[in-house]
Amino acid sequence: MMDLEEQFGLEHLLFRERRCRVCGRDKDLMNDFYLIRKNKRGNPSGYSYECKVCTVERVVKNRKNKHVFHESYPDW
C-alpha cells in the first residue's frame, strides 16, 4: 500500500491562489497564471507571477507599431 504522503505532495494542498504582481488581485493559480516551466507542472514555482489578463495587456501595449515609415518619408 502506498503512503498518502507519496500520492499527494504538500504543494498540491497549498498555494491554490497567487497574488498578481501587476494588478494585486488574488487569483487561482492553475487557471489564471501561465505555466512557464513545463517540467514543474503542478508545482507553484512553475507558474508566472503575472496573471494572464495582465500579461496580455502588457504584450498588446508593448507591441511594435507596424508602420515604420511615415507618409512624408522620404520627401524627394
RAWO-V971820 format. One line per field, one symbol per residue. phi: phi as a letter, one per 30 degrees, with the letter a starting at -180 (. if undefined). burial: I if it has 24 or more other C-alpha atoms within 12 Angstrom, else O. A space follows every 50 residues. Layout:
phi->???
burial->???
This chain:
phi->.ddddddbddddccidbbcdddcicdbdddccbddcbddceiceddcdcc dddddddddddcddddddcdddcdcb
burial->OOOOOOOOOOOOOOOOOIOIOOOOOOIOIIOIIIOOOOOOOIIIOOIIII IIOIOOOOOOOOOOOOOOOOOOOOOO
